[in-house]
Amino acid sequence: MKRSLLVVSSFILLSCSAFSQKSFGEGVTGYVTIPAGKVKGKEIPKFYMSATEVTNAQYREFLEALRAAGDTARLRAAWPDSSQWDKVVPDLVEKSTYFRNKAYDHYPVVCVSKRGAYLYCEWLAGKIKKGGRNLHVSLPTEEQWEYAARGGDSAAVYPWKGTTTKVASGKWKGSYLANYFTATDPDHAPIDTTKYNPKADITAPAQSYMPNGYGLYNMAGNVAEMIADHDYAKGGSYMSPKNKILIDAHNDFTAATGDCTVGFRPVIW
């Protein structure tokens, strides 16, 4: 049976405006402050991290800038490889249009190689420099990523409080806290009734579910995220079982080609 993504427009429970965000001019917006601290005994200086995974719309803007500049070599290197969908979700109806279809503008970009992600970061650094600031833009190190994912709670195992993946009480009791492969859970219902994002089939929009203590969305689930110092990804994806969305977990990733379960979010310092 063909699987199809469903557009969701009314699932966001808490706006990013509830958190202090940083703009670096030239359209580089949506970053949150990650304060200095320690992770595994190592000092982590203050940095800024994108509140969401990079979206299709943001990545298309970058590719259009390369096209306008006539930089065909970088354009080829950065272009998403949609054939990667076939390795995981071969029956996805939108696999050839997911990246280009405006209906998925705010969904995370996937199928991007690690070189493509770095080229995006290089482009962002150039935009910031045009605004008069010379800052570093890169993928996060594993230490930065884990520190940010914990949202200020050094003991956290997920990007939220507690050791379960469902809301424990209140209006949303029983709802999943992340977009992961819930069918592996023993208490998974035949029909997923996740109230935070009731219609997510594969990916969900980048700003969905509840943000963590720093205002970062989807640090667990949705799409796993590339890191600078290893060729594995962090955070787990819509295809990951529960144990792979733990903050400490590693997720397989083919850096040279990209993966339909992996995206990225830049850091700035």
NORKA-V407653 format. One record per residue. N is the residue number from 1. RES is the residue in one letter. PHI is phi in whole degrees, 0 to 359 (999 if undefined). OMEGA is omega as a letter, one per 20 degrees, with the letter a starting at -180 (NA if undefined). Layout:
n = (N N)
res = (RES RES)
phi = (PHI PHI)
omega = (OMEGA OMEGA)
This chain:
n = (1 2 3 4 5 6 7 8 9 10 11 12 13 14 15 16 17 18 19 20 21 22 23 24 25 26 27 28 29 30 31 32 33 34 35 36 37 38 39 40 41 42 43 44 45 46 47 48 49 50 51 52 53 54 55 56 57 58 59 60 61 62 63 64 65 66 67 68 69 70 71 72 73 74 75 76 77 78 79 80 81 82 83 84 85 86 87 88 89 90 91 92 93 94 95 96 97 98 99 100 101 102 103 104 105 106 107 108 109 110 111 112 113 114 115 116 117 118 119 120 121 122 123 124 125 126 127 128 129 130 131 132 133 134 135 136 137 138 139 140 141 142 143 144 145 146 147 148 149 150 151 152 153 154 155 156 157 158 159 160 161 162 163 164 165 166 167 168 169 170 171 172 173 174 175 176 177 178 179 180 181 182 183 184 185 186 187 188 189 190 191 192 193 194 195 196 197 198 199 200 201 202 203 204 205 206 207 208 209 210 211 212 213 214 215 216 217 218 219 220 221 222 223 224 225 226 227 228 229 230 231 232 233 234 235 236 237 238 239 240 241 242 243 244 245 246 247 248 249 250 251 252 253 254 255 256 257 258 259 260 261 262 263 264 265 266 267 268 269)
res = (M K R S L L V V S S F I L L S C S A F S Q K S F G E G V T G Y V T I P A G K V K G K E I P K F Y M S A T E V T N A Q Y R E F L E A L R A A G D T A R L R A A W P D S S Q W D K V V P D L V E K S T Y F R N K A Y D H Y P V V C V S K R G A Y L Y C E W L A G K I K K G G R N L H V S L P T E E Q W E Y A A R G G D S A A V Y P W K G T T T K V A S G K W K G S Y L A N Y F T A T D P D H A P I D T T K Y N P K A D I T A P A Q S Y M P N G Y G L Y N M A G N V A E M I A D H D Y A K G G S Y M S P K N K I L I D A H N D F T A A T G D C T V G F R P V I W)
phi = (999 292 256 227 289 244 285 240 234 229 256 284 265 219 287 301 296 289 245 289 245 245 248 247 74 51 79 269 233 83 255 246 279 253 292 298 183 231 222 52 81 254 291 243 294 302 210 241 226 300 296 228 296 300 266 303 297 295 289 296 301 298 296 295 295 295 296 296 277 72 270 292 296 292 298 296 293 268 295 297 263 296 295 296 302 298 283 237 232 296 261 288 300 270 302 271 240 309 286 266 289 296 299 248 307 260 269 291 289 225 64 257 288 295 297 300 296 292 295 298 298 298 296 299 300 295 297 294 297 299 276 97 238 251 237 274 231 202 286 288 289 299 295 299 297 295 298 293 298 286 61 99 250 295 265 296 257 238 287 226 287 96 240 243 254 234 293 278 204 87 306 258 307 90 279 289 264 204 267 229 279 290 296 278 280 297 258 293 285 303 241 289 254 308 279 291 206 294 241 291 259 246 283 246 306 298 256 215 59 263 287 275 296 261 90 262 266 56 287 235 77 71 228 291 232 294 233 287 259 213 263 235 248 233 100 76 224 297 257 268 288 303 290 266 258 297 302 279 285 250 233 300 202 264 298 288 244 87 205 284 251 234 232 197 220 283 239 231 209)
omega = (r r a r r a a a a a a a a a r a r a r a a r r r r r r a r r r a r a r r a r a r a r r r r r r a r a a r r a r a r a r r r a r r r r a a a a a a r r r a a a r r a r r r a a a a a a r a a a a a a a a a a r a r a r a r r r r r r r r r r r r r r r r r r r r a r r r r a a r r a r r r r r r a a r r a a r r r a a a r r r r a r a r a r r a a r a a a r a r a a r r a a a r r a a a r r r a a a a r a a a r r r r r r a r r a a r r a r a a a r r r r a r r a r r a a r r r a a r a a r r a r a a a r r a a a r r a a r a a a a a a r a r r r a r a r NA)
